[in-house]
């Protein structure tokens, strides 16, 4: 006697999602199927800027995670000492649904740039607007199919 399964499992679902949702840059994971919902990309050339942005990114990570429960432990901070282009290339390749970019102008403005991988749209916003955005995004998608 042999056992078989003809259902849809994770091992079959992931290749279908990748085949359906990709472009020349990489995967475009739908929000609720993505391994991680967002990546916080730090862009700093100087060591003191890197320390400041790392501290601010960790604070943002915890603030988003506590304000939007769906994001708790569902984000990554890219604090590697790589060029911006390499970080963006790899973030697109992996397919994080959202890139939160903290660059040199963050210190003066307190604003981040949010890029939507699915649409390619970019928007500059404050931390509070970012929290409102993600609250709306997760609440709007409750019960929708992937």
The first five atom37 places (N, CA, C, CB, O) and aatype in JSON, in Angstrom:
{
  "aatype": [20, 20, 20, 20, 20, 20, 20, 20, 20, 20, 20, 20, 20, 20, 20, 20, 20, 20, 20, 20, 20, 20, 20, 20, 20, 20, 20, 20, 20, 20, 20, 20, 20, 20, 20, 20, 20, 20, 20, 20, 20, 20, 20, 20, 20, 20, 20, 20, 20, 20, 20, 20, 20, 20, 20, 20, 20, 20, 20, 20, 20, 20, 20, 20, 20, 20, 20, 20, 20, 20, 20, 20, 20, 20, 20, 20, 20, 20, 20, 20, 20, 20, 20, 20, 20, 20, 20, 20, 20, 20, 20, 20, 20, 20, 20, 20, 20, 20, 20, 20, 20, 20, 20, 20, 20, 20, 20, 20, 20, 20, 20, 20, 20, 20, 20, 20, 20, 20, 20, 20, 20, 20, 20, 20, 20, 20, 20, 20, 20, 20, 20, 20, 20, 20, 20, 20, 20, 20, 20, 20, 20, 20, 20, 20, 20, 20],
  "atom_mask": [
    [1, 1, 1, 1, 1],
    [1, 1, 1, 1, 1],
    [1, 1, 1, 1, 1],
    [1, 1, 1, 1, 1],
    [1, 1, 1, 1, 1],
    [1, 1, 1, 1, 1],
    [1, 1, 1, 1, 1],
    [1, 1, 1, 1, 1],
    [1, 1, 1, 1, 1],
    [1, 1, 1, 1, 1],
    [1, 1, 1, 1, 1],
    [1, 1, 1, 1, 1],
    [1, 1, 1, 1, 1],
    [1, 1, 1, 1, 1],
    [1, 1, 1, 1, 1],
    [1, 1, 1, 1, 1],
    [1, 1, 1, 1, 1],
    [1, 1, 1, 1, 1],
    [1, 1, 1, 1, 1],
    [1, 1, 1, 1, 1],
    [1, 1, 1, 1, 1],
    [1, 1, 1, 1, 1],
    [1, 1, 1, 1, 1],
    [1, 1, 1, 1, 1],
    [1, 1, 1, 1, 1],
    [1, 1, 1, 1, 1],
    [1, 1, 1, 1, 1],
    [1, 1, 1, 1, 1],
    [1, 1, 1, 1, 1],
    [1, 1, 1, 1, 1],
    [1, 1, 1, 1, 1],
    [1, 1, 1, 1, 1],
    [1, 1, 1, 1, 1],
    [1, 1, 1, 1, 1],
    [1, 1, 1, 1, 1],
    [1, 1, 1, 1, 1],
    [1, 1, 1, 1, 1],
    [1, 1, 1, 1, 1],
    [1, 1, 1, 1, 1],
    [1, 1, 1, 1, 1],
    [1, 1, 1, 1, 1],
    [1, 1, 1, 1, 1],
    [1, 1, 1, 1, 1],
    [1, 1, 1, 1, 1],
    [1, 1, 1, 1, 1],
    [1, 1, 1, 1, 1],
    [1, 1, 1, 1, 1],
    [1, 1, 1, 1, 1],
    [1, 1, 1, 1, 1],
    [1, 1, 1, 1, 1],
    [1, 1, 1, 1, 1],
    [1, 1, 1, 1, 1],
    [1, 1, 1, 1, 1],
    [1, 1, 1, 1, 1],
    [1, 1, 1, 1, 1],
    [1, 1, 1, 1, 1],
    [1, 1, 1, 1, 1],
    [1, 1, 1, 1, 1],
    [1, 1, 1, 1, 1],
    [1, 1, 1, 1, 1],
    [1, 1, 1, 1, 1],
    [1, 1, 1, 1, 1],
    [1, 1, 1, 1, 1],
    [1, 1, 1, 1, 1],
    [1, 1, 1, 1, 1],
    [1, 1, 1, 1, 1],
    [1, 1, 1, 1, 1],
    [1, 1, 1, 1, 1],
    [1, 1, 1, 1, 1],
    [1, 1, 1, 1, 1],
    [1, 1, 1, 1, 1],
    [1, 1, 1, 1, 1],
    [1, 1, 1, 1, 1],
    [1, 1, 1, 1, 1],
    [1, 1, 1, 1, 1],
    [1, 1, 1, 1, 1],
    [1, 1, 1, 1, 1],
    [1, 1, 1, 1, 1],
    [1, 1, 1, 1, 1],
    [1, 1, 1, 1, 1],
    [1, 1, 1, 1, 1],
    [1, 1, 1, 1, 1],
    [1, 1, 1, 1, 1],
    [1, 1, 1, 1, 1],
    [1, 1, 1, 1, 1],
    [1, 1, 1, 1, 1],
    [1, 1, 1, 1, 1],
    [1, 1, 1, 1, 1],
    [1, 1, 1, 1, 1],
    [1, 1, 1, 1, 1],
    [1, 1, 1, 1, 1],
    [1, 1, 1, 1, 1],
    [1, 1, 1, 1, 1],
    [1, 1, 1, 1, 1],
    [1, 1, 1, 1, 1],
    [1, 1, 1, 1, 1],
    [1, 1, 1, 1, 1],
    [1, 1, 1, 1, 1],
    [1, 1, 1, 1, 1],
    [1, 1, 1, 1, 1],
    [1, 1, 1, 1, 1],
    [1, 1, 1, 1, 1],
    [1, 1, 1, 1, 1],
    [1, 1, 1, 1, 1],
    [1, 1, 1, 1, 1],
    [1, 1, 1, 1, 1],
    [1, 1, 1, 1, 1],
    [1, 1, 1, 1, 1],
    [1, 1, 1, 1, 1],
    [1, 1, 1, 1, 1],
    [1, 1, 1, 1, 1],
    [1, 1, 1, 1, 1],
    [1, 1, 1, 1, 1],
    [1, 1, 1, 1, 1],
    [1, 1, 1, 1, 1],
    [1, 1, 1, 1, 1],
    [1, 1, 1, 1, 1],
    [1, 1, 1, 1, 1],
    [1, 1, 1, 1, 1],
    [1, 1, 1, 1, 1],
    [1, 1, 1, 1, 1],
    [1, 1, 1, 1, 1],
    [1, 1, 1, 1, 1],
    [1, 1, 1, 1, 1],
    [1, 1, 1, 1, 1],
    [1, 1, 1, 1, 1],
    [1, 1, 1, 1, 1],
    [1, 1, 1, 1, 1],
    [1, 1, 1, 1, 1],
    [1, 1, 1, 1, 1],
    [1, 1, 1, 1, 1],
    [1, 1, 1, 1, 1],
    [1, 1, 1, 1, 1],
    [1, 1, 1, 1, 1],
    [1, 1, 1, 1, 1],
    [1, 1, 1, 1, 1],
    [1, 1, 1, 1, 1],
    [1, 1, 1, 1, 1],
    [1, 1, 1, 1, 1],
    [1, 1, 1, 1, 1],
    [1, 1, 1, 1, 1],
    [1, 1, 1, 1, 1],
    [1, 1, 1, 1, 1],
    [1, 1, 1, 1, 1],
    [1, 1, 1, 1, 1],
    [1, 1, 1, 1, 1]
  ],
  "atom_positions": [
    [[0.85, -1.17, 0.0], [0.0, 0.0, 0.0], [0.9, 1.24, 0.0], [-0.96, 0.0, 1.22], [1.86, 1.32, 0.77]],
    [[0.57, 2.18, -0.86], [1.31, 3.44, -0.92], [0.38, 4.59, -0.61], [1.96, 3.63, -2.3], [-0.82, 4.55, -0.87]],
    [[0.99, 5.6, -0.04], [0.21, 6.76, 0.35], [0.52, 7.9, -0.62], [0.5, 7.18, 1.82], [1.67, 8.06, -1.02]],
    [[-0.47, 8.67, -0.99], [-0.26, 9.79, -1.89], [-1.06, 10.99, -1.44], [-0.61, 9.41, -3.32], [-2.03, 10.87, -0.69]],
    [[-0.66, 12.13, -1.92], [-1.35, 13.37, -1.58], [-1.44, 14.22, -2.83], [-0.63, 14.14, -0.43], [-0.43, 14.45, -3.51]],
    [[-2.63, 14.68, -3.13], [-2.83, 15.49, -4.31], [-3.3, 16.9, -3.95], [-3.84, 14.83, -5.24], [-3.78, 17.64, -4.8]],
    [[-3.15, 17.25, -2.7], [-3.58, 18.57, -2.25], [-2.54, 19.64, -2.53], [-3.89, 18.53, -0.76], [-1.44, 19.36, -3.02]],
    [[-2.91, 20.85, -2.21], [-1.99, 21.98, -2.37], [-1.24, 22.13, -1.05], [-2.75, 23.31, -2.76], [-1.86, 22.37, -0.01]],
    [[0.05, 22.0, -1.08], [0.88, 22.18, 0.1], [1.83, 23.34, -0.11], [1.65, 20.91, 0.43], [1.9, 23.9, -1.2]],
    [[2.55, 23.68, 0.93], [3.49, 24.79, 0.86], [4.53, 24.54, -0.23], [4.17, 25.02, 2.22], [4.92, 25.46, -0.95]],
    [[4.98, 23.3, -0.34], [6.01, 22.99, -1.33], [5.52, 23.18, -2.76], [6.51, 21.57, -1.14], [6.33, 23.37, -3.66]],
    [[4.23, 23.13, -2.99], [3.68, 23.36, -4.32], [3.22, 24.81, -4.49], [2.51, 22.41, -4.57], [3.25, 25.35, -5.6]],
    [[2.82, 25.42, -3.41], [2.28, 26.77, -3.47], [3.35, 27.82, -3.73], [1.55, 27.09, -2.19], [3.13, 28.75, -4.51]],
    [[4.5, 27.68, -3.09], [5.55, 28.7, -3.23], [6.05, 28.84, -4.67], [6.72, 28.36, -2.33], [6.19, 29.97, -5.14]],
    [[6.33, 27.75, -5.39], [6.75, 27.93, -6.79], [5.68, 28.58, -7.66], [7.12, 26.59, -7.38], [6.0, 29.33, -8.59]],
    [[4.42, 28.31, -7.38], [3.33, 28.93, -8.13], [3.3, 30.43, -7.89], [1.97, 28.3, -7.75], [3.13, 31.21, -8.82]],
    [[3.47, 30.83, -6.63], [3.49, 32.27, -6.3], [4.67, 32.94, -7.0], [3.58, 32.48, -4.77], [4.51, 34.02, -7.57]],
    [[5.84, 32.32, -6.94], [7.03, 32.92, -7.57], [6.83, 33.01, -9.09], [8.3, 32.07, -7.25], [7.2, 34.02, -9.7]],
    [[6.25, 31.99, -9.7], [6.03, 32.01, -11.14], [5.05, 33.1, -11.53], [5.52, 30.64, -11.62], [5.21, 33.75, -12.56]],
    [[4.04, 33.29, -10.73], [3.0, 34.29, -11.03], [3.43, 35.71, -10.69], [1.73, 33.95, -10.29], [3.1, 36.65, -11.42]],
    [[4.17, 35.87, -9.59], [4.5, 37.21, -9.09], [6.02, 37.44, -9.14], [3.99, 37.38, -7.64], [6.7, 37.31, -8.12]],
    [[6.53, 37.77, -10.3], [7.95, 38.09, -10.45], [8.13, 39.07, -11.6], [8.78, 36.8, -10.68], [7.23, 39.27, -12.41]],
    [[9.3, 39.66, -11.65], [9.69, 40.49, -12.78], [11.18, 40.27, -13.01], [9.37, 42.01, -12.52], [11.76, 39.33, -12.46]],
    [[11.79, 41.1, -13.82], [13.21, 40.91, -14.13], [14.12, 41.15, -12.93], [13.61, 41.83, -15.27], [15.27, 40.72, -12.93]],
    [[13.61, 41.85, -11.9], [14.41, 42.14, -10.71], [14.37, 41.01, -9.69], [13.94, 43.42, -10.06], [15.29, 40.87, -8.88]],
    [[13.31, 40.2, -9.71], [13.19, 39.11, -8.74], [11.74, 38.83, -8.38], [13.98, 39.43, -7.49], [10.83, 39.11, -9.15]],
    [[11.55, 38.27, -7.2], [10.23, 37.88, -6.71], [9.47, 39.12, -6.25], [10.34, 36.85, -5.56], [10.07, 40.08, -5.76]],
    [[8.14, 39.09, -6.41], [7.26, 40.14, -5.9], [6.23, 39.46, -4.98], [6.55, 40.95, -7.09], [5.08, 39.26, -5.37]],
    [[6.67, 39.1, -3.78], [5.8, 38.35, -2.87], [4.55, 39.15, -2.52], [6.56, 37.99, -1.59], [4.64, 40.32, -2.17]],
    [[3.37, 38.52, -2.61], [2.17, 39.15, -2.04], [2.36, 39.27, -0.53], [0.86, 38.32, -2.39], [3.01, 38.42, 0.08]],
    [[1.81, 40.3, 0.06], [2.07, 40.62, 1.46], [1.86, 39.43, 2.4], [1.19, 41.75, 1.88], [2.71, 39.17, 3.25]],
    [[0.76, 38.72, 2.27], [0.44, 37.66, 3.23], [1.1, 36.32, 2.91], [-1.04, 37.48, 3.3], [0.91, 35.35, 3.64]],
    [[1.87, 36.26, 1.83], [2.59, 35.03, 1.51], [4.1, 35.22, 1.68], [2.28, 34.59, 0.08], [4.85, 34.25, 1.62]],
    [[4.53, 36.44, 1.89], [5.96, 36.75, 1.95], [6.6, 36.21, 3.23], [6.17, 38.26, 1.88], [5.98, 36.23, 4.29]],
    [[7.83, 35.72, 3.12], [8.55, 35.28, 4.32], [8.73, 36.41, 5.33], [9.9, 34.7, 3.93], [8.69, 36.19, 6.54]],
    [[8.94, 37.63, 4.84], [9.03, 38.83, 5.67], [8.27, 39.94, 4.95], [10.53, 39.25, 5.94], [8.32, 40.03, 3.72]],
    [[7.57, 40.78, 5.71], [6.75, 41.83, 5.11], [7.56, 43.04, 4.67], [5.7, 42.27, 6.07], [7.19, 43.7, 3.7]],
    [[8.64, 43.34, 5.35], [9.4, 44.56, 5.04], [10.86, 44.4, 5.41], [8.81, 45.76, 5.76], [11.24, 43.6, 6.26]],
    [[11.67, 45.21, 4.73], [13.08, 45.33, 5.07], [13.35, 46.81, 5.33], [14.01, 44.76, 3.94], [12.94, 47.67, 4.56]],
    [[14.04, 47.09, 6.42], [14.48, 48.45, 6.72], [15.92, 48.55, 6.23], [14.35, 48.79, 8.28], [16.82, 47.91, 6.78]],
    [[16.13, 49.36, 5.2], [17.44, 49.5, 4.57], [18.12, 50.75, 5.1], [17.33, 49.55, 3.02], [17.58, 51.85, 4.98]],
    [[19.29, 50.58, 5.69], [20.05, 51.71, 6.22], [21.1, 52.14, 5.21], [20.71, 51.35, 7.57], [21.87, 51.32, 4.71]],
    [[21.13, 53.44, 4.92], [22.1, 54.0, 3.99], [22.95, 55.03, 4.72], [21.4, 54.63, 2.75], [22.52, 56.17, 4.91]],
    [[24.13, 54.64, 5.13], [25.02, 55.55, 5.85], [26.46, 55.28, 5.43], [24.86, 55.38, 7.39], [26.89, 54.13, 5.37]],
    [[27.18, 56.34, 5.14], [28.57, 56.19, 4.74], [29.51, 56.36, 5.91], [28.92, 57.2, 3.66], [30.55, 55.7, 5.97]],
    [[29.17, 57.23, 6.85], [30.03, 57.5, 8.01], [29.64, 56.59, 9.18], [29.93, 58.98, 8.42], [28.48, 56.21, 9.32]],
    [[30.61, 56.26, 10.0], [30.37, 55.37, 11.14], [29.37, 55.96, 12.12], [31.69, 55.07, 11.86], [28.5, 55.26, 12.63]],
    [[29.49, 57.28, 12.4], [28.56, 57.89, 13.36], [27.13, 57.92, 12.8], [29.01, 59.33, 13.71], [26.17, 57.77, 13.55]],
    [[26.99, 58.11, 11.47], [25.66, 58.05, 10.87], [25.1, 56.64, 10.95], [25.71, 58.51, 9.4], [23.91, 56.44, 11.2]],
    [[25.97, 55.65, 10.75], [25.55, 54.25, 10.8], [25.06, 53.89, 12.19], [26.71, 53.33, 10.39], [24.03, 53.21, 12.33]],
    [[25.78, 54.33, 13.22], [25.35, 54.06, 14.59], [24.01, 54.72, 14.89], [26.41, 54.56, 15.6], [23.12, 54.1, 15.48]],
    [[23.86, 55.97, 14.47], [22.6, 56.69, 14.7], [21.44, 56.01, 13.97], [22.73, 58.16, 14.24], [20.39, 55.78, 14.56]],
    [[21.64, 55.7, 12.68], [20.57, 55.07, 11.91], [20.23, 53.68, 12.41], [20.95, 55.01, 10.44], [19.07, 53.27, 12.4]],
    [[21.24, 52.94, 12.86], [20.98, 51.6, 13.42], [20.1, 51.72, 14.66], [22.3, 50.88, 13.77], [19.15, 50.95, 14.83]],
    [[20.41, 52.66, 15.52], [19.61, 52.89, 16.72], [18.18, 53.3, 16.36], [20.25, 53.97, 17.59], [17.22, 52.8, 16.94]],
    [[18.04, 54.21, 15.38], [16.72, 54.66, 14.95], [15.94, 53.53, 14.27], [16.86, 55.84, 13.99], [14.72, 53.42, 14.45]],
    [[16.63, 52.7, 13.49], [15.98, 51.57, 12.81], [15.47, 50.55, 13.82], [16.94, 50.9, 11.83], [14.37, 50.01, 13.66]],
    [[16.26, 50.28, 14.85], [15.81, 49.35, 15.89], [14.6, 49.9, 16.63], [16.95, 49.06, 16.88], [13.67, 49.16, 16.95]],
    [[14.61, 51.2, 16.89], [13.45, 51.82, 17.54], [12.22, 51.73, 16.64], [13.75, 53.3, 17.88], [11.13, 51.41, 17.11]],
    [[12.4, 52.0, 15.34], [11.28, 51.9, 14.39], [10.78, 50.47, 14.31], [11.71, 52.39, 13.0], [9.57, 50.23, 14.27]],
    [[11.7, 49.51, 14.27], [11.35, 48.09, 14.22], [10.43, 47.72, 15.4], [12.63, 47.22, 14.24], [9.4, 47.08, 15.22]],
    [[10.83, 48.13, 16.6], [10.05, 47.8, 17.8], [8.73, 48.58, 17.84], [10.86, 48.09, 19.06], [7.71, 48.05, 18.27]],
    [[8.76, 49.82, 17.4], [7.55, 50.64, 17.39], [6.53, 50.07, 16.39], [7.88, 52.11, 17.04], [5.34, 49.97, 16.71]],
    [[6.99, 49.71, 15.2], [6.08, 49.1, 14.22], [5.56, 47.76, 14.71], [6.79, 48.92, 12.87], [4.38, 47.46, 14.58]],
    [[6.45, 46.95, 15.28], [6.05, 45.63, 15.78], [5.04, 45.7, 16.9], [7.25, 44.88, 16.25], [4.17, 44.84, 16.99]],
    [[5.15, 46.71, 17.77], [4.18, 46.83, 18.87], [2.9, 47.52, 18.42], [4.81, 47.6, 20.04], [1.84, 47.28, 18.99]],
    [[2.97, 48.37, 17.41], [1.78, 49.09, 16.93], [0.98, 48.28, 15.92], [2.19, 50.41, 16.31], [-0.24, 48.42, 15.83]],
    [[1.67, 47.44, 15.16], [1.02, 46.61, 14.14], [1.43, 45.17, 14.43], [1.44, 47.05, 12.66], [2.49, 44.73, 13.97]],
    [[0.62, 44.42, 15.18], [1.01, 43.08, 15.61], [1.43, 42.14, 14.47], [-0.13, 42.45, 16.35], [2.26, 41.26, 14.67]],
    [[0.87, 42.33, 13.28], [1.23, 41.47, 12.15], [2.68, 41.67, 11.72], [0.3, 41.75, 10.97], [3.25, 40.79, 11.08]],
    [[3.28, 42.8, 12.07], [4.67, 43.07, 11.71], [5.67, 42.61, 12.77], [4.85, 44.53, 11.46], [6.87, 42.63, 12.53]],
    [[5.16, 42.2, 13.94], [6.06, 41.76, 15.0], [6.9, 40.6, 14.5], [5.28, 41.36, 16.27], [6.36, 39.56, 14.11]],
    [[8.22, 40.76, 14.52], [9.17, 39.77, 14.04], [8.94, 39.39, 12.58], [9.1, 38.53, 14.89], [9.26, 38.27, 12.16]],
    [[8.4, 40.33, 11.79], [8.14, 40.07, 10.38], [8.87, 41.09, 9.5], [6.63, 40.11, 10.09], [8.49, 41.32, 8.35]],
    [[9.92, 41.69, 10.06], [10.74, 42.65, 9.33], [12.21, 42.32, 9.53], [10.44, 44.11, 9.79], [12.58, 41.61, 10.46]],
    [[13.02, 42.84, 8.63], [14.47, 42.65, 8.71], [15.11, 44.02, 8.62], [14.99, 41.71, 7.58], [14.64, 44.89, 7.89]],
    [[16.19, 44.22, 9.37], [16.98, 45.45, 9.25], [18.26, 45.1, 8.49], [17.32, 46.07, 10.68], [19.04, 44.25, 8.92]],
    [[18.45, 45.76, 7.35], [19.66, 45.55, 6.55], [20.65, 46.64, 6.92], [19.35, 45.57, 5.01], [20.61, 47.75, 6.39]],
    [[21.55, 46.31, 7.85], [22.53, 47.27, 8.34], [23.94, 46.92, 7.84], [22.51, 47.32, 9.86], [24.94, 47.38, 8.41]],
    [[24.02, 46.13, 6.8], [25.32, 45.73, 6.26], [26.06, 46.94, 5.69], [25.14, 44.66, 5.17], [25.44, 47.93, 5.29]],
    [[27.35, 46.86, 5.67], [28.18, 47.93, 5.12], [28.39, 47.67, 3.62], [29.55, 48.02, 5.87], [29.51, 47.43, 3.17]],
    [[27.31, 47.72, 2.89], [27.32, 47.52, 1.43], [26.87, 48.81, 0.76], [26.4, 46.32, 1.01], [26.3, 49.69, 1.41]],
    [[27.13, 48.91, -0.52], [26.65, 50.06, -1.3], [25.13, 50.0, -1.39], [27.28, 50.07, -2.71], [24.54, 48.93, -1.32]],
    [[24.51, 51.17, -1.53], [23.04, 51.26, -1.62], [22.5, 50.4, -2.76], [22.6, 52.71, -1.81], [21.5, 49.7, -2.59]],
    [[23.17, 50.44, -3.91], [22.7, 49.67, -5.06], [22.65, 48.18, -4.79], [23.58, 49.93, -6.25], [21.71, 47.5, -5.21]],
    [[23.66, 47.67, -4.09], [23.69, 46.24, -3.76], [22.55, 45.87, -2.81], [25.04, 45.86, -3.12], [21.92, 44.83, -2.96]],
    [[22.29, 46.74, -1.84], [21.19, 46.48, -0.9], [19.84, 46.49, -1.62], [21.2, 47.53, 0.23], [19.0, 45.62, -1.37]],
    [[19.63, 47.47, -2.5], [18.37, 47.55, -3.24], [18.21, 46.36, -4.17], [18.31, 48.85, -4.04], [17.12, 45.8, -4.28]],
    [[19.29, 45.97, -4.84], [19.26, 44.84, -5.75], [18.84, 43.57, -5.0], [20.63, 44.64, -6.41], [17.97, 42.83, -5.46]],
    [[19.47, 43.33, -3.87], [19.17, 42.12, -3.11], [17.77, 42.16, -2.5], [20.19, 41.92, -2.01], [17.11, 41.12, -2.42]],
    [[17.31, 43.33, -2.07], [15.95, 43.44, -1.53], [14.92, 43.14, -2.61], [15.72, 44.86, -0.94], [13.91, 42.48, -2.35]],
    [[15.17, 43.62, -3.83], [14.25, 43.33, -4.94], [14.31, 41.86, -5.33], [14.6, 44.2, -6.16], [13.27, 41.25, -5.62]],
    [[15.49, 41.29, -5.33], [15.66, 39.88, -5.68], [14.89, 38.99, -4.7], [17.15, 39.49, -5.69], [14.19, 38.07, -5.11]],
    [[15.04, 39.26, -3.4], [14.34, 38.48, -2.37], [12.84, 38.72, -2.46], [14.87, 38.84, -0.97], [12.04, 37.8, -2.25]],
    [[12.45, 39.96, -2.77], [11.04, 40.25, -2.99], [10.27, 40.75, -1.78], [10.39, 39.06, -3.48], [9.06, 40.57, -1.72]],
    [[10.95, 41.38, -0.81], [10.22, 41.94, 0.32], [9.11, 42.83, -0.22], [11.18, 42.74, 1.28], [9.37, 43.66, -1.09]],
    [[7.88, 42.69, 0.26], [6.8, 43.54, -0.25], [7.06, 45.03, -0.07], [5.51, 43.17, 0.42], [6.63, 45.84, -0.9]],
    [[7.76, 45.4, 1.02], [8.01, 46.82, 1.27], [9.47, 47.04, 1.68], [7.07, 47.35, 2.36], [10.03, 46.28, 2.47]],
    [[10.06, 48.1, 1.13], [11.38, 48.57, 1.54], [11.18, 49.87, 2.29], [12.36, 48.74, 0.31], [10.56, 50.8, 1.76]],
    [[11.7, 49.95, 3.49], [11.68, 51.18, 4.28], [13.12, 51.68, 4.27], [11.13, 50.94, 5.78], [14.01, 51.04, 4.84]],
    [[13.36, 52.81, 3.63], [14.72, 53.29, 3.42], [15.0, 54.45, 4.36], [14.93, 53.72, 1.95], [14.31, 55.47, 4.35]],
    [[16.05, 54.27, 5.18], [16.51, 55.32, 6.1], [17.88, 55.76, 5.61], [16.57, 54.81, 7.6], [18.86, 55.03, 5.72]],
    [[17.92, 56.98, 5.07], [19.17, 57.49, 4.53], [19.7, 58.68, 5.3], [18.99, 57.87, 3.09], [19.26, 58.96, 6.42]],
    [[20.64, 59.36, 4.69], [21.3, 60.49, 5.33], [20.37, 61.64, 5.68], [22.37, 60.99, 4.46], [20.62, 62.36, 6.65]],
    [[19.3, 61.83, 4.91], [18.37, 62.93, 5.2], [17.43, 62.63, 6.35], [17.57, 63.27, 3.97], [16.67, 63.5, 6.77]],
    [[17.46, 61.4, 6.88], [16.57, 61.04, 7.98], [16.86, 61.87, 9.22], [16.7, 59.55, 8.31], [15.94, 62.28, 9.93]],
    [[18.13, 62.11, 9.49], [18.52, 62.85, 10.7], [17.85, 64.23, 10.75], [20.05, 63.01, 10.76], [17.41, 64.66, 11.81]],
    [[17.77, 64.91, 9.65], [17.17, 66.24, 9.62], [15.66, 66.24, 9.53], [17.71, 67.01, 8.48], [14.99, 67.07, 10.15]],
    [[15.11, 65.3, 8.77], [13.66, 65.32, 8.51], [12.87, 64.35, 9.38], [13.41, 65.0, 7.07], [11.69, 64.59, 9.65]],
    [[13.5, 63.26, 9.82], [12.78, 62.23, 10.57], [11.84, 61.43, 9.69], [11.99, 62.87, 11.7], [10.94, 60.76, 10.19]],
    [[12.06, 61.49, 8.37], [11.17, 60.78, 7.43], [11.93, 59.67, 6.72], [10.58, 61.76, 6.4], [13.14, 59.75, 6.49]],
    [[11.2, 58.63, 6.39], [11.73, 57.49, 5.66], [11.07, 57.43, 4.3], [11.52, 56.17, 6.45], [10.04, 58.06, 4.06]],
    [[11.67, 56.67, 3.41], [11.05, 56.44, 2.1], [10.5, 55.02, 2.11], [12.06, 56.66, 0.92], [11.21, 54.08, 2.46]],
    [[9.26, 54.87, 1.71], [8.62, 53.55, 1.63], [8.44, 53.2, 0.17], [7.25, 53.53, 2.39], [7.84, 53.97, -0.6]],
    [[8.96, 52.04, -0.22], [8.8, 51.58, -1.59], [7.97, 50.29, -1.6], [10.18, 51.35, -2.27], [8.27, 49.34, -0.87]],
    [[6.94, 50.28, -2.42], [6.07, 49.13, -2.6], [6.64, 48.29, -3.73], [4.59, 49.56, -2.89], [6.68, 48.75, -4.87]],
    [[7.06, 47.07, -3.46], [7.69, 46.21, -4.47], [6.71, 45.82, -5.56], [8.25, 44.95, -3.81], [7.1, 45.69, -6.72]],
    [[5.44, 45.64, -5.21], [4.45, 45.2, -6.19], [4.18, 46.27, -7.24], [3.15, 44.81, -5.49], [4.09, 45.97, -8.43]],
    [[4.06, 47.52, -6.81], [3.71, 48.6, -7.74], [4.9, 49.47, -8.13], [2.65, 49.48, -7.12], [4.85, 50.15, -9.15]],
    [[5.96, 49.44, -7.33], [7.11, 50.29, -7.59], [6.96, 51.72, -7.11], [7.4, 50.29, -9.04], [7.85, 52.55, -7.33]],
    [[5.84, 52.03, -6.46], [5.62, 53.39, -5.98], [6.49, 53.68, -4.76], [4.13, 53.62, -5.65], [6.77, 52.79, -3.95]],
    [[6.9, 54.94, -4.64], [7.72, 55.38, -3.51], [7.04, 56.58, -2.87], [9.18, 55.74, -3.97], [6.45, 57.42, -3.55]],
    [[7.12, 56.64, -1.56], [6.52, 57.73, -0.82], [7.37, 58.05, 0.4], [5.06, 57.38, -0.4], [7.84, 57.15, 1.1]],
    [[7.57, 59.33, 0.66], [8.31, 59.76, 1.84], [7.31, 60.03, 2.95], [9.18, 61.03, 1.55], [6.31, 60.72, 2.73]],
    [[7.57, 59.5, 4.15], [6.62, 59.66, 5.25], [7.3, 59.61, 6.61], [5.55, 58.59, 5.17], [8.43, 59.14, 6.74]],
    [[6.59, 60.11, 7.61], [7.07, 60.08, 8.99], [6.82, 58.68, 9.58], [6.37, 61.18, 9.86], [6.13, 57.86, 8.97]],
    [[7.4, 58.44, 10.75], [7.18, 57.16, 11.44], [5.69, 56.94, 11.72], [7.98, 57.1, 12.75], [5.18, 55.84, 11.55]],
    [[5.02, 58.0, 12.15], [3.59, 57.89, 12.48], [2.77, 57.55, 11.24], [3.08, 59.21, 13.09], [1.86, 56.72, 11.31]],
    [[3.1, 58.18, 10.1], [2.39, 57.87, 8.85], [2.69, 56.44, 8.41], [2.79, 58.85, 7.75], [1.82, 55.76, 7.85]],
    [[3.9, 55.98, 8.66], [4.28, 54.61, 8.32], [3.46, 53.6, 9.13], [5.78, 54.39, 8.55], [3.0, 52.6, 8.6]],
    [[3.3, 53.88, 10.42], [2.48, 53.01, 11.27], [1.04, 53.0, 10.77], [2.53, 53.48, 12.75], [0.42, 51.94, 10.67]],
    [[0.49, 54.17, 10.45], [-0.88, 54.25, 9.92], [-1.0, 53.48, 8.61], [-1.3, 55.72, 9.71], [-2.0, 52.79, 8.37]],
    [[0.01, 53.6, 7.76], [0.0, 52.9, 6.48], [-0.1, 51.39, 6.7], [1.26, 53.24, 5.66], [-0.96, 50.74, 6.11]],
    [[0.78, 50.84, 7.55], [0.77, 49.4, 7.76], [-0.48, 48.92, 8.5], [2.01, 48.99, 8.54], [-0.98, 47.83, 8.22]],
    [[-0.98, 49.71, 9.43], [-2.25, 49.34, 10.08], [-3.35, 49.22, 9.02], [-2.66, 50.39, 11.16], [-4.11, 48.25, 9.01]],
    [[-3.43, 50.2, 8.14], [-4.43, 50.16, 7.08], [-4.21, 49.02, 6.11], [-4.43, 51.47, 6.32], [-5.16, 48.38, 5.67]],
    [[-2.96, 48.76, 5.79], [-2.64, 47.69, 4.83], [-3.05, 46.33, 5.36], [-1.15, 47.7, 4.5], [-3.65, 45.53, 4.64]],
    [[-2.73, 46.05, 6.62], [-3.08, 44.75, 7.18], [-4.57, 44.63, 7.44], [-2.32, 44.5, 8.46], [-5.14, 43.57, 7.22]],
    [[-5.21, 45.69, 7.91], [-6.65, 45.64, 8.15], [-7.42, 45.54, 6.85], [-7.11, 46.85, 8.92], [-8.46, 44.88, 6.8]],
    [[-6.93, 46.18, 5.79], [-7.61, 46.15, 4.5], [-7.51, 44.78, 3.85], [-7.04, 47.2, 3.58], [-8.38, 44.41, 3.06]],
    [[-6.46, 44.02, 4.16], [-6.24, 42.73, 3.52], [-6.79, 41.55, 4.3], [-4.79, 42.54, 3.31], [-6.68, 40.41, 3.84]],
    [[-7.38, 41.79, 5.46], [-7.92, 40.7, 6.25], [-9.03, 40.0, 5.46], [-8.46, 41.21, 7.62], [-9.98, 40.63, 5.01]],
    [[-8.88, 38.7, 5.3], [-9.9, 37.91, 4.64], [-9.77, 37.88, 3.12], [-11.24, 38.43, 5.0], [-10.55, 37.2, 2.46]],
    [[-8.81, 38.59, 2.55], [-8.64, 38.57, 1.1], [-7.73, 37.41, 0.72], [-8.05, 39.91, 0.59], [-6.88, 36.98, 1.49]],
    [[-7.94, 36.91, -0.47], [-7.08, 35.84, -0.98], [-5.73, 36.4, -1.36], [-7.74, 35.13, -2.18], [-5.58, 37.59, -1.64]],
    [[-4.75, 35.51, -1.36], [-3.38, 35.91, -1.75], [-3.32, 36.1, -3.19], [-2.35, 34.9, -1.33], [-2.26, 36.43, -3.72]]
  ]
}
